[in-house]
Amino acid sequence: MPPKTSGEGKNKTILDHMRARGEEAVGQVFEGLMRNRGLADQLGKTLGRASQAKRTVDRNMQYLLSALNLPSRADYNRLLAKIESLQGSLVNLNMKLDRLMAQQHAAPVRKPRAHHKPHKSHVPPEDGRR
């Protein structure tokens, strides 16, 4: 990195000094405004009205999205929760299937026994009598 010339260092010092003085002045003005009780009360009322306006806009936006049949953020979040739940169920099902397949491969393969036909004397009559 090239060394700083004395002019650059001096300019930086002046800028730092100006910024510090500006911050100090803004702090003093802010303190003076907050000492004024009427202004502080008015600021609180203004913030309350802004909050109420935001709730109204949110409610109206919900109505608009519903009227246009568009999903809202809440609809999106509900759908996302359902998808995550399904994903968890699929993971569990996959794990169970893997265990069953592992057990099936580990168990010896048995040949099915030959079925013998029952004698006619052992077959019950079709009308349900014995």
C-alpha positions in Angstrom: 0.0 0.0 0.0 1.5 3.4 -0.9 2.3 5.6 2.0 -0.1 8.4 2.8 0.9 11.9 1.9 0.6 14.6 4.5 -2.3 16.2 2.5 -4.4 13.0 2.6 -3.8 12.6 6.4 -4.8 16.2 7.0 -8.0 15.9 4.9 -8.9 12.8 6.8 -8.4 14.5 10.1 -10.5 17.4 9.0 -13.3 15.1 7.9 -13.1 13.1 11.1 -13.4 16.4 13.1 -16.3 17.6 11.0 -18.1 14.3 11.4 -17.6 14.3 15.2 -18.9 17.9 15.4 -21.9 17.0 13.3 -22.7 14.0 15.5 -22.4 16.2 18.6 -24.7 18.8 17.2 -27.4 16.2 16.2 -27.1 14.8 19.7 -27.7 18.1 21.3 -30.7 18.9 19.1 -32.2 15.5 19.8 -31.7 16.0 23.6 -33.4 19.4 23.4 -36.3 18.0 21.5 -36.8 15.1 23.9 -36.8 17.5 26.9 -39.9 19.2 25.4 -42.7 17.2 27.0 -45.3 18.3 24.4 -43.1 17.2 21.5 -42.4 13.8 23.2 -46.2 13.3 23.7 -46.9 14.3 20.1 -44.2 11.9 18.9 -45.8 9.1 20.9 -49.2 9.9 19.4 -47.7 10.0 15.9 -46.1 6.6 16.4 -49.4 5.2 17.6 -51.2 6.5 14.6 -48.5 5.1 12.3 -48.9 1.7 13.9 -52.7 1.8 13.5 -52.3 2.8 9.9 -50.0 -0.1 9.3 -52.5 -2.5 10.8 -55.2 -1.0 8.6 -53.1 -1.4 5.5 -52.2 -5.0 6.4 -55.9 -5.8 6.9 -56.9 -4.2 3.6 -54.1 -6.0 1.8 -55.4 -9.3 3.2 -58.9 -8.5 1.9 -57.4 -7.6 -1.5 -55.4 -10.8 -1.7 -58.4 -12.8 -0.7 -60.6 -11.1 -3.3 -58.0 -11.8 -6.0 -57.7 -15.4 -4.8 -54.0 -14.9 -4.2 -52.1 -16.5 -1.2 -51.1 -14.3 1.7 -47.9 -14.6 3.7 -49.9 -16.5 6.4 -51.2 -18.9 3.7 -47.7 -19.4 2.4 -46.4 -20.2 6.0 -49.2 -22.7 6.6 -48.5 -24.4 3.4 -44.7 -24.5 4.2 -45.5 -26.0 7.6 -47.6 -28.8 5.9 -44.9 -29.5 3.4 -42.3 -29.8 6.1 -44.5 -32.1 8.0 -45.0 -34.3 4.9 -41.3 -34.3 4.3 -40.7 -35.6 7.9 -43.3 -38.3 7.4 -41.7 -39.4 4.1 -38.3 -39.5 5.8 -39.7 -41.7 8.6 -41.5 -44.0 6.1 -38.3 -44.3 4.1 -36.3 -45.3 7.2 -38.9 -48.0 8.0 -38.9 -49.3 4.5 -35.1 -49.5 4.6 -35.3 -51.5 7.8 -37.8 -53.9 6.4 -35.7 -54.4 3.3 -32.6 -55.0 5.4 -34.5 -57.6 7.5 -35.8 -59.3 4.4 -32.4 -59.6 2.9 -30.9 -60.9 6.2 -33.6 -63.6 6.7 -33.1 -66.9 4.9 -35.4 -67.4 1.9 -37.9 -70.2 2.6 -39.6 -72.2 -0.1 -43.3 -72.3 0.1 -44.8 -75.7 1.1 -46.8 -77.5 -1.5 -50.5 -77.2 -0.6 -52.5 -80.4 -0.5 -56.1 -80.5 -1.5 -58.6 -81.5 1.2 -60.4 -84.8 0.7 -64.0 -84.6 -0.4 -65.1 -86.0 3.0 -63.6 -83.0 4.7 -65.3 -80.4 2.5 -68.4 -79.0 4.2 -71.7 -79.0 2.2 -72.5 -75.9 0.2 -75.8 -75.3 1.9 -74.1 -74.8 5.3 -75.3 -78.1 6.9 -72.8 -80.5 8.6 
